[in-house]
Amino acid sequence: MKLKSITGLLALSLTTPAFADVTVDITGATAFRAAALDTIKARYVASGAAFQFAHDQAAGSFNGATRAIFKGTFPGVSGVTTIRTSFNGSVEGIKALVDSPASDPTYYTDIPGNLVTAAAVGGGETHTSTGGFAKTTAASQSEIAFSDVSKNSTPYASASLQPSSATCGVVVFTMLTNEGSPITNVTAQQFRALAAAGFQPLSMFTGNASDTTNVFLTGRNDGSGTRTTYMAETGVGITTEIKQYVTVDSSSTALEAIQLVPAGGVNDSDLSTAGIQLPTGSDIKAYVDGGQTVTQLVANASTVWSQDTDGNGGYSSGSTLRTDMGKTGASGVTVFDAAGADAFGAPVRADLVTWLSLNDAVTARGNGAILCAYNGVKLDGIAASGSTMSVADKAKVTNGLYTAWGYQQMYRRGDITTGDAVTVYNGIKTNIASNLAAAGIPTTDMAVVRSFDGGTVAP
């Protein structure tokens, strides 16, 4: 728990007693951020008092935010409670709890009072498109982290975290292919072949010998619980080194260039042979040049298992990956090897395969991506439309037919056993089941269990 001065709170016009502020920082799984943010907001609403929140997305899209901040009255906590969130991946989240200050995530440090003056309950939303929104960030050790996987599936298995039973739900995933791809099903066997080589002929997925173009594997880096889950579930092995590609050049609707992730991540020199000039910086996601969006994922190197080798990295954000999956590779894509050389000598068709949480997959589907069956079983309803699983889809998961899922964990730092941070933790964990939406299922609804990440599913 972090205590801050009351100075400046009066500018927020909040009708609260003069208690010291309480700030709780939350990091971890991007796959579960919608459920986490919806639940945090609902707890402030439940207090019956006015509160404000700000985030880095467009207005009305707060539950997709990478960074967000809430200020107001949290049930059970005296005074003004500030909750700051910074979602950067499950394994990175656990790392942030046990490896401070080296792994402290960055959080927004303030919201200008003139932008958070709404008096109505639930009012005062601010976002980055609002003029004057302060995006000042500061590193901070987190109190709480969400993770798609158990700490036993990370390098921090021996770390002391609270509580002993941290499961707060089930997070559901799907295999996904990009817009225009003919792929409808991906098996664990096919995925293992992709992971080993980075690409395989399309015929392996369609059964048609004339499909001689290639399918490329894309996905998250090893700081991600999504990555850990697909490595475990498909039998690749959590720490097995693999080959993945990331987009390095694209228009708004089409892939232009992809690259086998080089050790250290994609950088300027890797792309120089293509004439792609990128700005410098440690956190550049994209910029517009001549009508094309050129994406540089400098944070896509392997980060937590000391396996920063060519191909083993991947996207640091599920939101960036889902954007790229909504683009077609049918019109010709330049494929670079890890050294930045054109691997095929000319643009080729490039279909992509990856694995995403249902929340991210639904967003990608809205842009043209295709939700695939996994091992022949498909969540038909959500693959076609809507943002939540149908009764039939949910039954496939809860009864064991569909196994692309894992337990969502909600951890606290090991030294936090009492106090306001525990009250915030309990308030979120107790109420999150009602806000799981597309991504998850309450554990109480499951008729099957698994003993560890990727383990056998059985009653």
N, C-alpha and C positions, 0 to 999 in steps of 0.2 A: 504494500500500500504506500502511496506517495502522498504526502501532505503539502499543500501549497497555500500561499497567502490568500487572504480574503480580498486583497486589493484588486480592483477591477471587476469584482462580481456585481457591484452596484450598477455598473454600466449595462449589465444584462437585464436589469429591471425584474429580477426574479424575487418573488415574495417568499424568501426563506429566512430562517433564523441565522444569526451570525455565528455559524459553526465553521471550522476549518474545512476547506475543500478536501474531497477525497478523489484521487485519480487512480483508475484501474486500467491497465493496458492489456489488450488481448490480441494475440497473433495466431498463426497457424494455417489450417486447411483452407485453401481457396474453394474447394468443392463444397464446403459447408457454410460458406460465408453468408449466403442468402438466409439460411435458417438462423444463424447466429444474429445477424443484423435485424431480422424481423422480430426475433425474440427480445433483443435489447430494447428496441423501440416500444414493443408491447409492454415491457415492464415499466418504462417511463410513463406510458399512457395509464397504466394501472394505478400509478401513484395519485392520479387526479389533479396533479399540479402541472403548470406550464413547463415546457422544456424546449430545448433547441437542438438541432443536429445539422451537421454539415458533412460533405463527402466529396469524392473526386469524380463523380459521375454526373450525367445530365439530371435535371430536376425530375423527380419521380422515380429514379432508378437507383435509389440509395442502396438497395440490398444486393447490388452487383459491385459495390465499391471495394477497391483495394484498400483505401484508407477512409475512415469515417470517425466522427467525434460527436458525442452526445453530452449535453449538460442539463441538469435538472435534478429532480427528486427521484431517487431510486428507492422502492419499497424496502423498509427496514434499515435504511441508512440515514443518519441525521445530516442536515445541511445539504450542500450541493455536491452531487456526485458527477464526475466527469469520467466517461468511458471512452477510451481511444482504441481503435482497431487498426491493424495493419496486417493484412493476410498475405503471406509469402510462401505457403507450402507447409504441409504437415510435419515433415522431418525438420525443416528449418524452424518450425514453431517449437518443437521439443528442444532443439538445439538452443533456441533463444532462452528457454527456461533454465538450462543447465550450464550454459557457456557464456555468461555475461562477463565483461562488456563486449567481448569480441563479436558476438552474434546478436547484439541488440537491434531489433527492427527500428525503423523510423516512423514517427507519429506526428500528426499535426499538433503544433504547440499552442495555437490560439485561434479564436474566431473573433473578428472585430465586432464590438457590441452593436454597432449600427446595422449589422446584417442579421442579428438574431434577437429582434425586439418584439416578435409576434407574441401576443398574450394568450392565444387560444391553446388548449391542450393539443399537443401534436403539431403545433405550428413552428415556424422559424426555420424551415429547411433552407440551407445554403449549399451551393455547389460551385464547381470551378468555373462554370460559365457565367456566374454572377460577378459583375465588376467589383473589384476590390477585395475579393476573397483571399485572405492571407494563406499562402501555402507553405509557410515556414515549417520546417520539420526539425525534429530533434530525436536522437537515439535514446532509447529507454529500455531497461530490462522489463520484460513482460511478467505479469502475475499469472496469466491464464493463456493456454494454447489449445486450440482444437487440432485433432489429428485423425486422418482417415485410417491410421494404423496404430497398433499398439507400440509402446516404446520398445518392446522386445524385438520389433522388426527394424530397429534403427541402431546406429552406433552408440546410443545412449541407454542401452538396456539396463545397465547397472545403476543409473541415476535414481536418486530418491525424489519421487514426485507424488503429489496428492491428487485424489484419494486413491485407495487401493482398488476400488471399483470405479473406473472413469468412463465407462460406456454410457453414451447419451442418445444413441440411435443407430440406425443402419443407413449407410450411404450407398446408393445404387449407381452403377456405371453402365455404359454401353460402348460397344465397338462402333466406330464412326468412319465414314469415308467422305471424301469431299464432293462438292457439287459436280454433277456430270459423270460420276463414276458408275460403272455397272455392277459393282460389288454389292452383294446383298447379305452375305454371311461370312463371318470370320471364325475359324476354329482355333483352339489353343495350339494345335500343330502348325497351322499356317502362321500364327503369330510368332511362334518360336523360330520358324524359318526366316521370317522377316527380321526378327531381332538379331539373328546371327549374321546376316549378310547386309541388312539395310534395305534391300529390295529383292523382289521376286517377280517372275513373269505373271502377267494378268491371268493367263490361262490356268494358273494354279487355283484361282478363286472362281473362275467361271466354268472351267472344264472344257473350254473351247480352244483347240490347238491353234487357231488362227489369231488368238489374242496374244500377240508377241510383245506388246509394250510392257512397261514395268510398273509395279506398285511399290511405293516407298513408305517406309515406316517413319512416322513422326510422333512426337510425344514430349513429355515433361522431363526436366532434369531430376537428379536423384535427391533433391531437397523436397520433392513432392510426394505426398501420400498417394496421389493418383498413380504415379509411376511405381511406387512400392507395391501398390495393390495389383496392378496388371502384371508386374514381374512375378509376384507370388501366385496369383490366380492361374496364370497361363502355364506355370511350370518352368519359366525361364530361370527363376532364382533371383532373389532380391539384389544380390551383389554381383550378379553376372554382368560382365561388360557387354554392351550391345552397340548397334549401329543405328543412329537416328539422323534424320534430316530436319532442317528448319528453313522456313521461308526467308530469303534475303532480298527479294525484289518482287513486287506485285502491284497491280492496279487495284482499283476498288472491287473488281469482280473476278480477276484472273491472276493465277500464279505466273510470275515471269522467271523467277530463278529460285532454286533451293540449293542447300549445301549440306553435306555431311558435316555435323558439328565438329569443328576442330578443337583440339585441346586448348583450353583457355578461353573458348568462346569465339564467336564470329567477330572479326575486327576489320579495320580499313584495308590492311594489306591483303587479307584473304580475298577481297573482292576487287582488287585493283586490276586484275586481268580482264574483268568485265566492264571496266570503265565506270564502275559505280563509286561515286565519291560520297562518303558519309561524314557527317560532322563528328567531332570528338566528344567524349563525355562518358560517364559511367552508368547512366541510367536513361539512355536515349531509346525510345521505343519506335518512333517513326517520324519522318518528315516528308514534306511534299516537294518534289523536284520535277519540273517539266510535266506535271499532270500525273505522275506515278507516285505511289506511296512506297518508299524504300524502307524496309524494316531492318533494324540492327538490334539483335538481341545479345548485347554484350554480357548479359548476366546468365547466359544459357550453358555455361560450363558445368561439369559435374562438381558438386560442392561438398559432399559430406562423407564419402567413403574412401577418400584419397585415391580416386580412380579417374582423374582428369585426363582421359585419353581420347584420341580421335573417334568421334561417333558416339561416345558415351554420354554426352551432354544432352540438353533438350530445353524446351521452353521453360522459363522461370514462372510463367503465369498461364493459368488455364484460360483466362479471358483473351489473351493474344492468340493462343492456339485455336480457340473456337472461332475467332475471326478468320484465320487463314483457312480453316476447314470449310468455310462458306464460299470459297473461290474455286473456280474450275482450273484444271491443269490440262484440259483437252486441246487447247490451242497451241501448245508448244512451250516447254519449260526448259531453261538452261539448267543443267545439273552440275554443280561444282563438287569436286572432291574436297577433302579436308584442307588441302594446300591451296585451294582456290582455282584449280585448273578445270576446264570443261571436261567432264568425265565421258561424254558421249560425242563430242565434236560438233554438235548441232542441237538445237532445241528438240525435245522429245515430249510425247504425252507423258504426264506424270499423275497417276492416281495415288492418293494418300490414304493410309489407314492409321487410326489412333484409337485411344480409349479415353473417354471423358465422363465426368459425373453427369447425371441427367440434367441438372440445371444448366451447365455449360452446353450440353448437347442440344437442348431445346433452343437455346439462343443460336447455335450454329445452324440448326435445322431451319430456323426462320430466314437464314441467309442462303439456303440452298444445300447445306450438308445433308447426308443421308445416314440415318440410324440403322445399323446392321443387326442381324441376328448374331448371337454368340453361341457357338457350338450347336447351331441349328434352332435355337430358341430366340424368339424376338418379342420385344415389348411392343406389340402391334399398335395399341392405342396411342401411346406417346410418340411412337415413331412417325405416325401419320399426322397428328395434330394435338393441340392442347398443351398444357404446361404441368399437368399432374397425371400420375398413372391411373389407368382405369382399374376397376375392380378385378378384371381378368388379368391385367398386367401384374398387379400387386400380388395376386394369388400365385403367380409363377415364381415370384421371389419368396414369399412367405412359406410356401410349401416345398421349396427345394428344387424346382425345375430349372430355374434361372439362377446361376451362381456368380454373376458379375456384381458382387457386393462385398462390403466389409463393415466392420463395426466402427462407428465414429466415437473417438475418445475425447474427453474434455479434461485436461490436466491443469493442476495448479503447481506452482513452484513448491518444492519440498519443505521450505521454511515457512509457508503460509498455512497455518493450522487454525487460526482464530482471527476475528476482526472483520472490518468492513469488506475486505476483498473476498472473504469466505461468504459473506452475505450476498454479494454480487454474484459470485460463482453459483451458489445454490439457487438464487433467483432465476438465473439463466438456464441452468441444467434442468431444474424441475419443470420449467415451462416450455422447453424447446420442442417437445413432442408435438405440440399443436401448431408448429411453424415449419414442419419439415418439407412441405410442398413437394416439388418434383423430385428432389434429390434423395429423400430419405423415407424411412419407415420406422415407427416406434418399435423398440425391441420387444415390447409386450405383444405386438401383433405377429411376431415370428413363430412359426411352428417348427422351424429347424434352427440349428445352431452350427457354429464351427469353432474349433478350439483355438485356432490361431489364424493369422492372416494367410489366406490362400488354402486353408485347411479343408478337409473333407466336410461337406455339408450333409447333415443327417438329422433326423428328429431327436 
